[in-house]
């Protein structure tokens, strides 16, 4: 049976989870469609999700459609949970992007479509809520073409739009010359061979040829078919299901972890993937009723069964690979709705696995070859301090946060270096995520916690060049049996930390070289002002050791001292995150909005008139985005649209933000650091 791993994505409240329920019901996977309002949906299984009516964690459900097994992956719609969406994107073969016929294209819709197009994920668009008052057809289709993709083509019209009698009417090239012309022009503009056939007046393309070319261009991410319907009434779902079956490529994951964009299996076919070595990616981890880890994997190749041993590979932020082996207790594949059955998993499957105690999101099973998991969205640019209401709960708080970090590594859990009251620091995408974290700690772990005011995460970048060296001298007292010299200087934007050698690789044992590089990257997590250092080139300029007394630990101890001395001589500047924004404002409200943008430290471009609204693009400090976004509805009488995306970093203005440095010996203070090292010895 062919397999298709299908993501359902949308801006919050566009009807994404309701559509998932209807698809499961229409295909016979469940007996009755659940309701978001009633908290009876298949994919919103957390009590918190059902109570708040939003999706917080990605969820999987399955149905069979004419010999095609479809694994539906329902993702969060709120921007604060974009890390969940990111993990889901890495396992998809195709996607359905849901747009409301009433609200139209919304901010998160644009972010999602931009990402889907960048990744080349075949995507259908479903315009939901055609039965709601205020629903639009032509206007929403125009928004989709202008704001999401020029490759949008409507495959259905709507009669009675905006009423309970709204009906979706399929468009067929053989029956509708005007539609055939619109579809033909779109397809011909993307493919020369089809252009030649389209211009052949003696033998114009048939309906089957239109359909085949549309499927091919959809698979390549060039065309985006648009369907209209209602998840509430089920109208238009038959056409959408036909599009899922006929236009999206089945799951033929290649052995290197990429996804084939053709309908048929690649060289060797599906059997070749099944017979290949095991390759799988962990994209979700949750806890079972007894606290056991439950992992969700996308099978890329090979097979996996219960009671088999499997090796997990993990790559940390320094590029270091660790591996561990465990025995799988059970392997479950999705069968009907959210139900699973014990079965041997094969390439293309989404599986739920129990038995591996130390498993985290991003782990790769079987083999490590192939590209690492990709980052599609910027990391969180905000952080907050979490502390227990009762000091006695500090241990329970850290245990709970550690388990939550297994489920969502983007929170980047670390100890609070500024306070000694059992506090921790977590990174966030926004205030709603903070509210959900607080509720989860209280309800799932029984820990009452309070959160400090959210602050922006800055970075440091070198502004000059600095060098330092520590020499060992056997004739005099030496603290370290190691000689290390380092030079620090700026690297290009987006370079991260670059480590180079200006010495012969054979001048040191390889283990000593690795100890120096790993320590460089670890030390630069805290610069002169406490922020992570980036866009930095570090060059190893001098080395020395004394055999047999020198050890890798000598190089680990001396490297922070040399590095921070060189960094202090180079100097750093703190950079704050800056977000790009797009703002649509009614013409009558443009002046007050521009005034508030100025107060927020924004740098707007020239407003562009688009009908009775103005579109303003520009940048603003990320720290001001949340407050300004909350003012937009009032400033625009509820008619404004505000879209932001992390753009990068710019030099901080005003008071330089400082982050507490780690507890313990500080290599910026040479005497204190040496005293600490001597105590440890």
Secondary structure as UniProt FT lines:
FT   STRAND          2..10
FT   TURN            12..13
FT   HELIX           16..26
FT   TURN            27..28
FT   TURN            36..39
FT   HELIX           47..52
FT   STRAND          59..65
FT   TURN            66..67
FT   STRAND          68..74
FT   HELIX           79..81
FT   HELIX           82..89
FT   TURN            90..91
FT   STRAND          94..100
FT   TURN            101..103
FT   HELIX           107..119
FT   STRAND          122..128
FT   TURN            130..131
FT   TURN            133..134
FT   HELIX           138..143
FT   HELIX           144..148
FT   TURN            150..151
FT   STRAND          152..154
FT   STRAND          156..159
FT   TURN            161..162
FT   TURN            164..165
FT   STRAND          167..170
FT   TURN            173..175
FT   HELIX           177..188
FT   TURN            189..190
FT   HELIX           192..198
FT   HELIX           207..219
FT   TURN            220..221
FT   STRAND          224..228
FT   TURN            231..233
FT   TURN            235..236
FT   HELIX           237..247
FT   TURN            255..256
FT   TURN            267..268
FT   HELIX           269..275
FT   STRAND          279..287
FT   TURN            289..290
FT   STRAND          293..301
FT   STRAND          303..304
FT   TURN            306..307
FT   STRAND          309..315
FT   TURN            317..318
FT   STRAND          321..327
FT   STRAND          330..334
FT   STRAND          340..342
FT   STRAND          345..346
FT   TURN            347..348
FT   STRAND          350..354
FT   TURN            361..362
FT   STRAND          364..365
FT   STRAND          382..388
FT   HELIX           391..393
FT   HELIX           394..407
FT   HELIX           409..411
FT   STRAND          414..415
FT   STRAND          424..428
FT   HELIX           431..445
FT   STRAND          449..451
FT   STRAND          455..456
FT   STRAND          459..462
FT   STRAND          466..470
FT   TURN            474..475
FT   STRAND          483..490
FT   TURN            493..494
FT   STRAND          497..501
FT   HELIX           505..507
FT   HELIX           510..523
FT   TURN            524..525
FT   TURN            528..529
FT   STRAND          532..534
FT   STRAND          536..544
FT   TURN            547..549
FT   HELIX           552..570
FT   STRAND          572..586
FT   HELIX           587..589
FT   HELIX           590..599
FT   TURN            600..601
FT   STRAND          603..604
FT   STRAND          608..610
FT   TURN            611..612
FT   STRAND          613..621
FT   HELIX           622..624
FT   HELIX           625..635
FT   TURN            636..638
FT   STRAND          641..651
FT   TURN            667..668
FT   HELIX           670..680
//
